[in-house]
Amino acid sequence: MCGIVGYIGGQKVVPILLNGLKRLEYRGYDSAGIAVRINGSIVVQKQVGKIVNLEKMINEDELPSTSGIGHTRWATHGEPNKINAHPHTDQFGKIALVHNGIIENYELLRTELKAKGYLFQSDTDTEVLAHLFVDYLCNGCTFFEAVRQGLSRVQGTYGLVVMCADEPDYLIAARKGSPLVVGHGRGEYFIASDAAPLVGHTTDVTYMQDGEMALVTSKNVVIKTIDNLPVQPHVECIDSDLAAIEKGGFAHYMLKEIMEQPQTIRDTMRGRLLLDDGTAKLGGIQYEFQSLLNANRLIITACGTSWHAALIGEYMLEEHLGIPVEVEYASEFRYRDPILRPDSIVIAISQSGETADTLAAIREAHRKGSKVFGICNVVGSTIARETDAGIYLHAGPEIGVASTKAFTSQVVVLALMTLLLGRMRSLSHARGKEIAYELAALPDKVAQALSSNDVVREIAEEFQWARNFLYLGRGYNFPVALEGALKLKEISYIHAEGYPAAEMKHGPIALIDKDMPVVFIATKDSIYDKVLSNIEEVKSRRGRVIAIATEGDTQIARHVERVVYVPQTIEFLNPLVTIIPLQLLAYHIAVLRGCDVDQPRNLAKSVTVE
């Protein structure tokens, strides 16, 4: 959840740390700090709030160091304040470290260390590590051995980087459950929670595995297991596109990523659609086709926005494959002893590929003998490595905390899977071609949906005052209602709920009055008339109805207060056009209310702790 960056080499370290933290700020922004070595001592600077607050208090000329560590925090233990901000040090100032994760046995370790006379300043679990490591140092261990032996006593998860005042020539990184990547430069090395801070510095990286420690100098990196066994670093090449992680002239990353969706959908499908054959090609799962064809049950597990994409996938796969599909919250999956049989396949969806709950679900499924396929966006991520097969989104970096382009790319991947597996089962060639050509037309149709931006902004201006919203849809558009409501909650802090439209009269209709905006996804599909009836039920209670409707629908305007039109497509692809105005609505309302769109309160992009 938190963002970590480290550097050792020949350059001035402070600009590298600050720029790296800015690129990681979507992982957490409650507080931030850096630690550098100056004249044999460790100097720590930290501040509450965003990186800009830290940047304002730092005088780079006073910190002429070429190695250091930095951290941007999403609070787990201890409130967001300066004392609880990272880096944390021991009471002697010998050790400084930054940490992402949760130390589950910190209270036991804290009690033991207090009994030895160690003084604690913060409320965090992380500070325990600094005192634990220095305790081993004081008992004659080398720096590396002190960290190694200390970690052998730790229960929980960590991605951490440690520096020592007495060892100016290297940093130590360690990973268990929280991602870390080492960037290889010329006479310099970088460490970070993900590859974003490395862009523009290097394209050669090593993704650390669980249970590994790295001793990083300016000349090389040596990796060992926590049991002190040597590991040969595996160096991979990553794309280094600075433009992909910058705003490109947009006011916010979220708006940029919304507007990128015609291209990201095109990128997700590139080389995968076989139009004349009416099918798809998915190389990442080609060796597991038989497993999928033999499966009598699919379980899709995910969290948040990815869970909504999974619901759409459930509808797609059940309709076209004729086998039962279940969608599980990853956070609940392993705690309820799920029933998994040898012919069950688990599909895990995560934008980052590092979501802690989803990883736990994958490991539980493997423990029970099921095959697990992954759908994720980040190449080299933990989910990509731990699943048996999988499909990358190729949506590019998503920086805005509220997911937009990753959601539509996830739905596209699930549609491609549906097309491929449907054709391998009983889907006709003619129907396959119809779906394939509609998929190929999606980028243009999404671009057309984006042209509603001005209309949506006007609606946002009218309804920005609302304290509550209700989002209603049926069939494939019910998950869209859930996702539209989530977007509004995430970034505007307005209470919003998504429901199946027919379920409204089983409770939520009691909330409807003249001050309640109700958003209906009312496209021309097989249940259009049913949705019109639901709209009338809301109008009779004086609810204010906003409709997302199909272009050419001349009937809908007579029933609602405001309409946003989207292009027509086949029913099971409707979510890919109907979600667009709902993303824009959330964005514009949040901007009008003065909210921080890209970094909403209490949230972080990649949830790497339970």
N, C-alpha and C positions, 0 to 999 in steps of 0.2 A: 504493500500500500504506500509506504513512504518511498522517497526518491534518494538514491545514494550515488555519489560520484567521488572518485579518487584519481589522483594523478601523481606520477613521479617521472621526472625527465629533466630537460634543460630549459624549458620555458617558465615564465612567471606563472605561478600556479593560481593566483587569485582570480584572474579573468576566466581561466579555464573552469574553475569550480563554479563561479557565478553563472556563466553561460550554460554550463551543464545542468545546474539546478533549475534554471529557467525552462530548459527543455524537459525537465522531469516534474515541473510544478503541477502538472495534471494528476500526479500520483499522490499529492497531498500539499496543503498550503496553510496549515495551522501555525507553523513556525519554521525557521530555517537557521542554519549555522554552518560555519566552516572551522577547521583547525589546520594550522600550518606550523612547521618547525622554524624557529628563529633563534639563532645563536645557542643551540643545544636545548632550547625549551620549546614547549608546545603552547602556542597562542590560540585561544578560542574566541571567536566572535559569533554571537547568535542573537536573534531578534524574533519577536512575535509577529505573526502575519506572513505576508507574501515576501518573495525574494527581493522585491524592490525595497522593502523596509530594511532588509539586511544590507543591501547594496549601498543605501544612503549612509549607513553608519561606518562603512569600511573605507579606510584610506589605504589604497593599494601600495603607495610608496612606503608605508610603515610595515608592510608584510612582504619583503623581498625574498620569498621562498620559492623553491622549485618542486615541492612535494606537499601534498595535503589531502584532506578529505572534506566532503560537504554533505549536507542532508537537508531535505525538505520533508516536513512531518505531517502525517495524518494521525491524530492522537488516538491511542488505544488505552494506555495506562497513564493517568495523570492528565489534568486539564491543559489546554494549549496556553502555556506561558513561557517566559524566558528561562526559568529554572528547568522546566521539563524539556526544553528544546535540545536537540542534538547539535554537535557532538557532546558526548558525556566523557568525563575524565574521572580518574581516581583522586583521592585527596592529596596525593603527592605530586600530581601533574606529570606522572611518567607515561601514562596511557591515555589515549583519546580514541574514541571509536564512534562509528555511526552504524545504525541497526535498523533493519526492516524485519518485522516479525513479532512474535510473542514468546517470551520466556515463561513457560507454564509453571516451573518450580522456583520462580524468583523469590517467593516469600520464604521458602525454606533456606535458600542460599543467602538471602538478606539477613535472616536471623543469625545464621552461622557466622557471617562476616561481621555483623555488629558485635557479636560476642568476642571477636578477635580485636575489636577496637576500631574498625573501619567506620568512617562517618559518611552518612548519606545526605545528599542535598535535595534530591528530586523525589517525585512520586512515581517514577517510571520503573518498569522492569529492566530496562536497558542498563541503568547505572550499576546494577549487580555485576554485569560482565566486566566493567572497568575495574572494580575492586577485586573480582575473582582472578582476573589475569594478573594484576599487580601482586596479589598474594602469592601466586606461583613464582613470579619474578623474584620476590623477596626471599623465596625459599630456594634460590639457586638455579631456577630454570632459565634457559635461553628464552628470548622473546617468542620465537616460533613454538617452542615446547610449552611455554606458559599458556599461550592461546589454545594450543592443541589439547592440553590436559584440562584446561578450564572448560572447553567445549564438550569434552567427554562427560562432563557432569551436568550438562544443560539438557533439559527437556523442553521441547517446543520447536519453534521455527525461527530461522534467522537467515538473513543475508547481511553480512557485516564487513566492514573494513576497519582495520586497527592500525594505529601508528604508535611508535614508542619514542620518547625523547632521547633515549640512549642509543637508538638504532636508526640513524638518519638515512641509511641507504636502502631501506625497503619498507613496504607496506604488506600487511597480511589481509587477505580476503578469505571468507568462508561462507559456505552455503548449505542450508538445510531447509528446504521448503519455500524459500524466497529467492527470486531470480537474481543472478549476478552474471555479468559479461565482462571479459577482459579484452581491451582493445590493444592490438600490437602496433606500435609505431616504430620509428627509427630513433633509437636512443631515448625512447619514452614509452610509457604504458599508461593506459586508462582503465578505470574500473567503474562500472555503472550498473544500475538496476535494469536498464534496458539499453538498446543501441542508440537511442536518440541523441545523447550527449557526444557520441563518437562520430556522428556525421560531420564531415568536413575535416576530420583529423585522421581517420584511418578507415579502411574497408576490411581489415583482417581482424577477426575476433575469435575468442574462445568462450563458448557458453559453459559455465561451470555446472557440474552435476551435484546432486545432493550428496552430502558427506565428504565434499572435497574442500581442501584449503589451498590457497595460492600464495606463494611467497614472491612478491613482485618488486623487482628492482628496475632501474632505468635501462638495464641491458638485457634482461630476460625475465621469464616467469617460470617458476618451478611449482608444479601441482602435485600434491599428495592427498591421500585419503586421511580422514581423521585418525585412522589406525596407523598412520605413518608409512603407508605403502605408496611407491611412486606411481604417477599417472602421466601418460604421454599426452600433452595438450593437443587437442584437435582444433586446427585453425580453419575457420570458414570465411568466406567472402560475403559481405553484405552490400546491398545497394547504398550508395552514398549520395542522396539527393536532398540538398539543403532546402530547395524550394518546397519539397513535400512537407516539411515540418515548420514552414513559415506561413504567415497569414495571407500573403499574396495580395495585399491591398484591401482585404475584407476587414470589417470592423471587429469581427470575432472569428475564432476558429470554427465555431459551430456553424455560422452562416456559410463560411467557405466550404465546409464539409457537406452541408445540405446541397449547395450549388454544384458540388463535384459529382453528385450521384449519377447523372447520365454517363460520365466517364468511368466511374468506379464500377457501375453495373456492366458496362462494356468490357472493362478489364477482367471482371470476374468470369465473364462468358468467353473471353478470347481463347480461341483454339479448342473450345469445349463443345460447341454446338455443331452438329452434323445435320444441316438443314434438309438436304435431299433424302437422307436416310430417316429423318424424323426421330433422331435420337441424340444422345450426348456422349462425350468421351471424358472420363474422369480418371486420369492416370494414377492418382493417389490411392484409388481403391480397386484398381483393375485386377490385382491378384487376390482379391477377397470377394469377387462377384458370387462365387459359389456359396460362400457363407451367407451372403445377403439373400440369395435366391432360396436357400434352404431355411432361412429364418422364419419361424412361425410367430414371432413377436419382436417388435422394435421398441426400445425405451430411449427417449431423448431426454437428456438432462442438461440443465443450464440454469443461469441466474439472471434476474433483471430483464433487460431488453432482449437478451439472447433467449430467455424463456418464452417471450412473446413470439419471437421468430420460430421457436420450436413448436408452439401451438399451431402456427400456420403450416409448418411441416407435417404435423400430425394429420391435419385435414387433407393435405395433398397426398400423402403416402397412403392413408387408408382408402381414399377415393380411387386411386389409380393402381394400387397393388393388391388391395383386398385382404390385407393382414392387419391385425390389431396393433396400434401404436399408442404408447402411453408417454405422457410428458411429466417429468418429475423435477421439482425444485432440487437442485444439487445440494443445497444446504440441508435438506431433509433426507436425502436418498440413503445415506449410509446409517442413519440413526434409526431407521424403522425396519431394518433387516429385510431388504427387498427380495422378492422371489425372483431368482434368475436361474434359468435352465440352460442346458448346452445349446439349444436352438434359439436362445435370446441374443439379440445384438443391441449393444448400448451405443448411442451416438451422443457425444459430448460437444457442446457448442460454447465457445468463449472467444470474444474479440481478441483479448490479450494473450490467450493461451497460458495464463498464469493464475487464473481465478482459483483461490484456495479451496472453496467448497466443491468446485467442479473437478479439481484434481483429486480430492478425497473421494468423490463419487467414482471416478475412473479406477482408483486403486481398490475400492470396495468391489467393483464389478470384476476386476481382474482376480481378486482374491476368491471370488465365487466361480471363477472359470469361464466368464463370458468374454467374448471379443468386444473390443471397444474401438470405435472410429471417432476421429476428431474433426471438427470444423472450426478453424481459427484463422486469425489474420496475421499473426506475427510468426515469421519464419524462424525456426530454431527454438521456439518457446517450449516450455516444459510439457504442455499438453501435446504438442506436435511430436515430441520425442517419446512420450509414454504411451501413446495409443498405438494400436496394431496397424492402422492405416488411417488415411485422412485426406482432407481437401482444404487447401488454402483459399482464402477469400480474394487475395490480391487487391484489396481495397486501398492500400497505402496507409501511412500512419494516420490514426485518428486521435487528435489531441484534445478536442472538446470533451469534457467529462460526460455529457449527455450524448449517447451514441446515436448516430443518424446513418451515415453511409455504411457502417458495418452491419447495421440491422438489415438494410435492403440487400446488401451482398449476401448475408446469411440466408435470406429468403430465396435469393436467386440460386444459391448453391443447393438448397433443399429442392427447388423446382427442377434443377438439372438432375439431381439424384432421382427424383420422382420420374422424370422423363426416361432416363436410362434404364432404371429397374422396371418401370412399367412396360417398356418395349421388350425387355427380356422376359417378361411374364406374358401378359395378354393384351397389352395396349396395341391397338391397330396402327398400321403404318400411316393411314390417313389422319388419325387423331394425333399421332406423334408429330407429323409434319405441321399440323395446325399449331400445336404447342410450341414447336421449335421456331416457327416463323413469328409467333407472338412474342416469344422471348427475345428474338432478334430485334423486334420493333420496340422493345421496352426503353432503351436509352432515349429515343426520340420522344416517346410518350411521357417519360419522366421529365424531360426538358420542357415539354408542353405543360405539364402539371406545375412546374416551377414558375411558369409565366403568370400564375395566379398570385404571385407575391404581393402586388400592389393591393389587390382585393383583400387578401388576408390581413395586410397591415391595417386597412380601414376597419376591418372587423375587430382586430386587436385594440385599436384606439377606442372602439365603442364598448368593449367588454373588459378592459383592463381593471376596472373597479371590482369585478366579481370576487367574492370570497370562496365560492364553490363552483365547480363545473361538473357536468355529467356527460360522459361519452358513451354512445350506444351504437352497437352494430350487431349484425347477425351473420351466421355462417363464417366465411373467410374473413369478414370484416369485424367480427367480435374481437380477435386478438389485436386488430388495428385500434379498436376503441381502448383497449387496455394500454397499448403503447402510447397513444395520443395523450391519455390521462397521465401516464408516467412522465412524459416529457414536460407537461405543464407543471406537475408537482416538483420535478427535479430542479427546474431553473427559474420558476417564477414564485415558488412557495405558495401557490394557490392549491387548496385542497381540491382534488379531482378524483373521480372514480370512473372506471370503465365497467360496463355490464353488457351482457347479451340484451338486445332491445326488448325481447319478450319478458325477460326477468324483471324489468323495471317495475311492473305492477305487483311484484311479489315483495315489495319493500321500499325500494328507492323512490317510488312515485310519491311517497309521503313527504319527501324533501322539496318537491317542485312547487315553486311559486313564481311570482313576477320578477324576482331577482335571481332566478336560477337559469343560466345559460345551459342549454342542452345541445350537444353536438351529435348529430346523427350521420353515420356513414350509410348513405341511401343510394347506392349505385343500382343501375338497371340490371338486375340479375334475377335468379329464380325465386327469390323471396322479397322482391321489391314491394309488392302490394302489401305484404305483411308489415314491412317497415313503415309504409305510409299510414297504416292503422295505428302503429305505435306512436308516430308523430302526432296524430290527432289526439291520442290520449294525453300527451304532454300539453298540447295547445289548450285542451279543455281545462287544464289546471293553470293556465296563464304562463306556462314556461316559455322561455324565449329560445326558439329553435334555429340553429345553424346547421345547414346540410352540406355534406360533401356528396355531390351528385355527378352523374354521367353527362358529358356534353351531348346536347341535343334533346335532353329531357325537358320538355316544355311544361310538364305537369307539376314538377316539384316546387316551383316558385310560388304557386298558389297556396302551398301548405306551410311554408316556413318564412322566417324573417329575413335570413341571409342565406345565400347559396354560393358555394365555391365549386366550379365545374372541373372535372378531370377527364382525360381521354378514356374512351372505352377500350377494354381488353377482355380476354376470356376470364371467366369467374375466378379461377384459382390464382390468377395473377393480379387481381384487383388490389390486394394489399400494397403492391409496389407503387401504385399511383395514388391510392387514397391516403397513404401515410404522409405524403409530401406536404399537403396544406396543413396537416396537424403539426408537423415539425415546424413549419413556418409560423403557425399561430402561437405555439409555445415560445418560439424565439422572439417574436415581436412583442408579445405581452411582457416577457421578462425584460426586454430592453426598455419598454415604456415605464415599467415599474422601477427601473434603476437597479436591477439585479445583476450580479456578476454571472454572465451567461456561461462563460467557459469554465469557471471554477465555482460552482454553486456551493453554498455552505454545507459543511458536514459530509460532503461527498468526495470521492477520489475515483480516478479512472479505472485502476486495476486493483481489485479487492484481493490482496494476497494474504490476508489474515482471516481467521474464522470469526 
